Amino acid sequence: GELSPEDIPSELRYYTLGEGVWRSTDVWPPAGTTEQSWYFAESGGLIRETPTTTETASDSYSVDFTASTIDSNRWWTQLGEDVLYDDRAARDELLLTYTSAPLDAAMRVTGTPVVHLHVASTHDGGAFFVYLEDVAPDGRVTYVTEGQFRAIHRQMSDETPPYTHFGPYHTFNRADGEPLTPGEVTSVSFSFIPTSVLFRAGHSIRIAVGGQDASVFRRIPETGAPVIDIHRSAAHPSHVELPVASD
């Protein structure tokens, strides 16, 4: 007889960056992963503890529209060329960064990270470019994955997506668009590109936040000099959720 889709075996093979190991799974994220929240903290820290301050706590960032990745990034290498990212330490100087203390033990992140930004802007339009990075003991910064999101689409939908979707769901319909209200704190949540990476003991996790990747995208807004405030209080706890493997 004919096979139904449920009868056809499925397998996803994935490679773990920094470990050089291939694995297989029939579910995503793989069984045994748990979500870990890492919160933006003062002095550019990234910590596990939930913010407790009831006072306003934020970091101001003047969007640098010269910030970019590199011409050999994933956007420009779709015809079989190698994706080559350089040491991002200098590039991160143009962004707002949050970095953990060196890890006591290795940690494998496998799945779809999600970032939750609590932000206020001086402008009614903008985009966010957020990077997950590895910082080695010698200071070298390695790109792991990224997420981009235009703020006007930030309203989350409780509709059932028409496709398999991981992380916050946004329709991107014109009717659901909502410009930012300058000076008003709002939540912007979106997914990163799925990944699998081993952060080794002694290395740090970094989240870098910007408002442009000049190597690919036109700027939003097209004019002006936006300043954004990334909030990190108990009421507005900007953070990233990392899917961490238990084994």
Phi, psi and chi 1 to 4 in degrees:
 res  aa     phi    psi   chi1   chi2   chi3   chi4
   1 GLY       -  172.7      -      -      -      -
   2 GLU   -76.7  147.5  -65.1 -176.8   -2.5      -
   3 LEU   -85.7  137.6  -69.5  174.8      -      -
   4 SER   -88.6  161.4   67.3      -      -      -
   5 PRO   -53.9  -32.7  -26.6   35.0      -      -
   6 GLU   -69.1  -21.1  -67.8   77.0   13.3      -
   7 ASP   -85.5  -12.1  -63.6  -35.0      -      -
   8 ILE   -88.9  119.1  -59.3  173.9      -      -
   9 PRO   -60.6  140.8  -19.1   31.1      -      -
  10 SER  -123.6  144.1   61.4      -      -      -
  11 GLU  -149.9  134.9 -178.6 -176.9   69.3      -
  12 LEU  -114.5  123.2  172.7   66.0      -      -
  13 ARG  -102.2  131.1  -73.7  179.5   54.6   77.8
  14 TYR  -136.1  153.9   62.9   94.1      -      -
  15 TYR  -110.3  134.7 -178.8   83.9      -      -
  16 THR   -96.8  113.4  -58.9      -      -      -
  17 LEU   -61.7  142.8  -56.1  169.8      -      -
  18 GLY    80.9   -7.1      -      -      -      -
  19 GLU  -121.8  -30.2 -172.9  178.1   17.1      -
  20 GLY    72.7   33.4      -      -      -      -
  21 VAL  -122.5  135.4  173.8      -      -      -
  22 TRP   -95.0  139.9  -74.0   92.4      -      -
  23 ARG  -133.8  165.2  -66.9  179.9  173.3   85.4
  24 SER  -125.6  148.0  -62.2      -      -      -
  25 THR  -152.0  154.0 -179.3      -      -      -
  26 ASP  -108.8    4.9   57.6    0.3      -      -
  27 VAL  -137.2  154.7  -66.3      -      -      -
  28 TRP  -134.2  127.4 -171.3  -97.5      -      -
  29 PRO   -69.3  162.8   27.5  -35.9      -      -
  30 PRO   -58.7  152.3  -24.2   35.2      -      -
  31 ALA   -57.9  143.3      -      -      -      -
  32 GLY    95.1    1.0      -      -      -      -
  33 THR   -90.0  146.8   58.7      -      -      -
  34 THR  -129.0  148.9   57.2      -      -      -
  35 GLU   -82.5  127.0  -63.0  -65.2  -28.2      -
  36 GLN  -112.2  129.7  -79.5 -167.9    8.8      -
  37 SER   -94.9  130.2  -66.3      -      -      -
  38 TRP  -120.7  121.3  -70.7   76.5      -      -
  39 TYR  -100.7  141.8  -65.9   89.5      -      -
  40 PHE   -68.2  137.0  -61.3    2.5      -      -
  41 ALA  -133.5  172.9      -      -      -      -
  42 GLU   -63.4  157.1   61.7 -178.7  -11.6      -
  43 SER    58.9   29.9  -57.4      -      -      -
  44 GLY    71.3   27.2      -      -      -      -
  45 GLY   -86.7  161.6      -      -      -      -
  46 LEU  -133.6  114.2 -172.8   66.4      -      -
  47 ILE  -132.2  162.2   61.9  175.9      -      -
  48 ARG   -83.0  -22.1  -68.3  -63.8  -44.1  -78.4
  49 GLU   -75.8  133.9  -65.6   79.2   14.4      -
  50 THR   -67.0  135.6  -54.1      -      -      -
  51 PRO   -58.7  141.4  -23.2   33.3      -      -
  52 THR  -117.2  -12.2   57.6      -      -      -
  53 THR   -66.8  134.5  179.1      -      -      -
  54 THR   -93.7   -5.4   57.6      -      -      -
  55 GLU   -87.0  162.0  -60.2  178.1   -4.1      -
  56 THR   -64.0  126.8  -60.5      -      -      -
  57 ALA  -135.5  121.7      -      -      -      -
  58 SER  -156.8  165.7   64.2      -      -      -
  59 ASP  -124.0  129.6  -60.4  -58.2      -      -
  60 SER   -91.8  136.9 -178.3      -      -      -
  61 TYR  -137.4  119.9  170.7   67.9      -      -
  62 SER   -83.1  115.7  -61.9      -      -      -
  63 VAL   -58.4  124.9  175.6      -      -      -
  64 ASP   -98.2  109.5 -168.1  -38.8      -      -
  65 PHE   -82.7    3.4  -71.8   99.7      -      -
  66 THR   -92.0   -9.0   68.6      -      -      -
  67 ALA   -61.7  141.6      -      -      -      -
  68 SER  -158.4  171.3   70.3      -      -      -
  69 THR   -91.0 -103.8   47.9      -      -      -
  70 ILE  -162.9  157.5 -164.1  168.9      -      -
  71 ASP   -66.4  -17.3  -70.8  -14.7      -      -
  72 SER   -97.2   30.8   58.0      -      -      -
  73 ASN   -80.0 -178.0   62.9   27.5      -      -
  74 ARG   -67.4  -21.1   70.2 -179.0 -173.6   88.3
  75 TRP   -75.4  -30.1  -61.9  100.0      -      -
  76 TRP  -104.9    6.6  -67.0  111.7      -      -
  77 THR  -123.5   49.3   53.2      -      -      -
  78 GLN   -92.4    3.5  -59.4  -60.2  -57.9      -
  79 LEU  -116.0   33.8  -63.2  176.9      -      -
  80 GLY    93.7   -1.2      -      -      -      -
  81 GLU   -76.3  157.1  -61.3  179.5   23.4      -
  82 ASP   -72.5  140.5  -69.6  -24.0      -      -
  83 VAL   -87.0  116.3  179.8      -      -      -
  84 LEU  -125.4  114.0  -60.4  173.5      -      -
  85 TYR  -106.3  137.2  -72.0   91.7      -      -
  86 ASP   -86.8 -179.3   53.7    3.6      -      -
  87 ASP   -62.1  121.7 -179.6   -8.1      -      -
  88 ARG   -90.5    9.9  -74.1 -175.6   52.8   82.9
  89 ALA   -57.7  -46.5      -      -      -      -
  90 ALA   -70.4  -37.8      -      -      -      -
  91 ARG   -65.3  -34.4  -63.3 -180.0 -174.4  -84.4
  92 ASP   -67.3  -18.9  -82.4   -3.0      -      -
  93 GLU   -66.6  -17.4  -66.8  178.9    1.0      -
  94 LEU   -93.0    0.2  -55.1 -178.5      -      -
  95 LEU  -120.2  173.6  -53.3  175.2      -      -
  96 LEU   -98.7  122.6 -174.3   62.6      -      -
  97 THR  -119.7  150.0   62.0      -      -      -
  98 TYR  -131.8  122.0  -62.8   91.0      -      -
  99 THR  -128.1  133.6  -51.2      -      -      -
 100 SER   -76.8  166.2   74.9      -      -      -
 101 ALA   -67.7  158.9      -      -      -      -
 102 PRO   -55.6  137.3  -26.9   36.0      -      -
 103 LEU   -71.2  138.8  -62.4  174.0      -      -
 104 ASP   -74.2  -28.8  -67.5  -28.8      -      -
 105 ALA  -141.3  157.0      -      -      -      -
 106 ALA   -62.3  149.7      -      -      -      -
 107 MET  -139.7  125.4 -173.5  175.5   85.0      -
 108 ARG  -103.3  121.1  179.2  155.3   50.1   86.4
 109 VAL  -102.4  121.7  171.6      -      -      -
 110 THR  -140.3  116.3  -60.6      -      -      -
 111 GLY   144.6 -147.4      -      -      -      -
 112 THR  -117.8   98.2  -53.6      -      -      -
 113 PRO   -63.6  153.4  -20.6   33.5      -      -
 114 VAL  -133.1  136.2  174.6      -      -      -
 115 VAL  -111.4  140.6   65.0      -      -      -
 116 HIS  -121.4  103.4  -58.6  -82.2      -      -
 117 LEU   -97.4  135.8  -59.3  176.8      -      -
 118 HIS  -112.2  108.7  -67.4 -102.3      -      -
 119 VAL  -133.5  155.3  -61.0      -      -      -
 120 ALA  -132.4  143.9      -      -      -      -
 121 SER  -129.4  156.6  175.5      -      -      -
 122 THR   -80.1   -8.8   55.2      -      -      -
 123 HIS  -123.4  163.2  -74.4   56.6      -      -
 124 ASP   -90.3   -0.5   64.8    0.6      -      -
 125 GLY  -136.0  157.2      -      -      -      -
 126 GLY   172.2  166.5      -      -      -      -
 127 ALA  -132.8  156.0      -      -      -      -
 128 PHE  -123.4  133.6  -64.2   95.1      -      -
 129 PHE  -121.3  114.1  -65.2   77.3      -      -
 130 VAL  -123.3  133.3 -176.7      -      -      -
 131 TYR  -119.6  138.7  -56.2   90.5      -      -
 132 LEU   -98.4  126.7  173.7   62.7      -      -
 133 GLU  -136.0  160.2  -59.6  170.7  -29.1      -
 134 ASP  -111.1  128.8  174.9  -72.2      -      -
 135 VAL  -110.6  115.4 -176.9      -      -      -
 136 ALA   -77.9  161.7      -      -      -      -
 137 PRO   -56.5  -27.9  -26.8   36.0      -      -
 138 ASP   -86.4    3.5   63.6    2.4      -      -
 139 GLY    95.9   -7.6      -      -      -      -
 140 ARG   -66.8  135.7 -179.6  177.7  177.8   84.1
 141 VAL  -111.7  122.4 -179.3      -      -      -
 142 THR  -112.5  127.9  -59.1      -      -      -
 143 TYR   -63.4  135.5  167.2   99.4      -      -
 144 VAL  -112.5  -58.3  174.4      -      -      -
 145 THR  -160.4  178.2 -172.9      -      -      -
 146 GLU  -153.0  166.3   64.3 -173.4  -67.4      -
 147 GLY  -143.3  142.7      -      -      -      -
 148 GLN  -125.4  147.4  -56.6   87.2   16.7      -
 149 PHE  -158.9  132.7 -163.9   80.5      -      -
 150 ARG   -88.7  128.1 -173.1  172.7  176.8  178.6
 151 ALA   -62.1  -27.8      -      -      -      -
 152 ILE   -62.5  -20.5 -164.1  171.8      -      -
 153 HIS   -95.9   16.0  -61.8  -60.7      -      -
 154 ARG   -70.8  -18.3   67.3 -170.0 -178.2  -79.3
 155 GLN   -62.1  125.0  -64.1  -62.4  -31.1      -
 156 MET   -85.6  146.7  -70.8 -170.8  -75.2      -
 157 SER  -111.1  143.2  173.7      -      -      -
 158 ASP   -98.8   11.2   56.8    6.0      -      -
 159 GLU   -69.7  157.8  -63.2  177.4    8.8      -
 160 THR   -79.2  120.1  -59.6      -      -      -
 161 PRO   -59.9  148.1  -21.2   33.1      -      -
 162 PRO   -79.4    8.1   29.2  -35.4      -      -
 163 TYR  -153.7  165.6   49.0   84.8      -      -
 164 THR   -65.2  126.9  -59.9      -      -      -
 165 HIS  -136.2  141.0 -179.4   77.7      -      -
 166 PHE  -118.6  135.2  -59.8   95.3      -      -
 167 GLY    88.8 -171.5      -      -      -      -
 168 PRO   -59.1  139.0  -21.0   32.6      -      -
 169 TYR  -105.2  127.9  174.5   56.0      -      -
 170 HIS  -123.9  137.5  -49.3  -89.6      -      -
 171 THR   -77.0  -28.5   67.4      -      -      -
 172 PHE    62.6   16.7  -62.0  100.6      -      -
 173 ASN   -74.5  144.9  -68.0  -28.9      -      -
 174 ARG   -56.3  -39.5 -175.8 -178.2  -62.3  -87.2
 175 ALA   -65.0  -23.0      -      -      -      -
 176 ASP   -93.9   -2.3  -65.1  -31.1      -      -
 177 GLY   -71.4  145.3      -      -      -      -
 178 GLU  -148.0  112.4 -176.1  177.4   -5.0      -
 179 PRO   -59.5  155.7  -21.6   33.3      -      -
 180 LEU   -68.6  149.0  -63.5  170.1      -      -
 181 THR   -96.4  111.4  -60.4      -      -      -
 182 PRO   -51.4  131.1  -29.0   37.6      -      -
 183 GLY    86.5   -8.8      -      -      -      -
 184 GLU   -97.7  131.2 -178.7  178.0  -65.6      -
 185 VAL   -74.5  131.2 -178.1      -      -      -
 186 THR  -138.9  162.3 -170.9      -      -      -
 187 SER   -99.8  133.9  175.8      -      -      -
 188 VAL  -128.9  110.2 -179.6      -      -      -
 189 SER  -120.2  134.9  -60.4      -      -      -
 190 PHE  -159.6  163.6   54.8   94.2      -      -
 191 SER   -90.4  154.5  -58.0      -      -      -
 192 PHE   -89.8  170.2  -71.2   69.0      -      -
 193 ILE   -67.3  132.6  -57.8  166.3      -      -
 194 PRO   -55.7  149.4  -23.6   33.9      -      -
 195 THR  -153.7  169.9 -169.4      -      -      -
 196 SER  -141.4  123.5 -178.4      -      -      -
 197 VAL  -148.7  144.7   59.5      -      -      -
 198 LEU  -102.9  116.3 -178.4   71.8      -      -
 199 PHE   -89.1  115.5  -70.3   95.3      -      -
 200 ARG   -78.2  157.3  -63.0 -173.4  178.3  -82.8
 201 ALA   -56.7  138.2      -      -      -      -
 202 GLY    91.2  -16.4      -      -      -      -
 203 HIS   -90.3  163.0  -72.4 -130.2      -      -
 204 SER  -118.9  154.0  -63.1      -      -      -
 205 ILE   -94.8  135.6  -58.5  166.3      -      -
 206 ARG  -128.8  139.7  172.1  172.7  -70.3  178.5
 207 ILE  -114.2  124.2  -62.9  -65.4      -      -
 208 ALA  -115.2  130.6      -      -      -      -
 209 VAL  -118.2  129.7 -178.6      -      -      -
 210 GLY  -140.2 -177.0      -      -      -      -
 211 GLY  -124.1   13.5      -      -      -      -
 212 GLN  -167.9  148.6  172.0   65.5  -36.9      -
 213 ASP  -125.7   94.6  179.5   -5.7      -      -
 214 ALA   -67.7  -12.9      -      -      -      -
 215 SER   -74.8  -14.0   67.3      -      -      -
 216 VAL  -133.1  -48.0 -178.6      -      -      -
 217 PHE  -103.7  151.3  -61.9   92.5      -      -
 218 ARG   -75.6  153.9   69.2  178.1  177.7   87.1
 219 ARG   -77.7  147.1   57.0  170.3  -73.0  173.4
 220 ILE  -133.4  121.8  -59.6  173.9      -      -
 221 PRO   -71.6  165.0   29.6  -36.2      -      -
 222 GLU   -72.7  -23.7  -65.6 -176.1   -4.8      -
 223 THR  -134.5  164.6   60.3      -      -      -
 224 GLY    98.4  175.4      -      -      -      -
 225 ALA  -128.6   79.0      -      -      -      -
 226 PRO   -63.9  142.7  -18.1   30.8      -      -
 227 VAL  -120.4  128.0  177.2      -      -      -
 228 ILE  -114.6  146.2   60.3  173.4      -      -
 229 ASP  -111.4  121.2  -70.5  -37.2      -      -
 230 ILE   -92.8  115.0  -55.7  -66.7      -      -
 231 HIS   -89.7  149.8  -74.3 -108.8      -      -
 232 ARG  -150.1   44.2   44.2  178.2  176.8   75.6
 233 SER  -100.5 -179.7   65.2      -      -      -
 234 ALA   -62.5  -36.0      -      -      -      -
 235 ALA   -77.5  -27.1      -      -      -      -
 236 HIS  -134.5   72.0  -60.0  -67.9      -      -
 237 PRO   -87.9   86.2   32.2  -33.3      -      -
 238 SER   -59.7  133.6  -65.0      -      -      -
 239 HIS  -162.0  170.5   65.5  -75.5      -      -
 240 VAL  -122.4  140.9   63.1      -      -      -
 241 GLU  -103.2  121.9  -65.1  177.4    2.4      -
 242 LEU  -112.3  127.6  -60.8  179.1      -      -
 243 PRO   -80.0  109.9   27.4  -30.3      -      -
 244 VAL  -106.7  130.2  176.5      -      -      -
 245 ALA   -75.4  143.2      -      -      -      -
 246 SER   -85.6  -20.2   58.7      -      -      -
 247 ASP   -97.5      -   60.0  -12.9      -      -
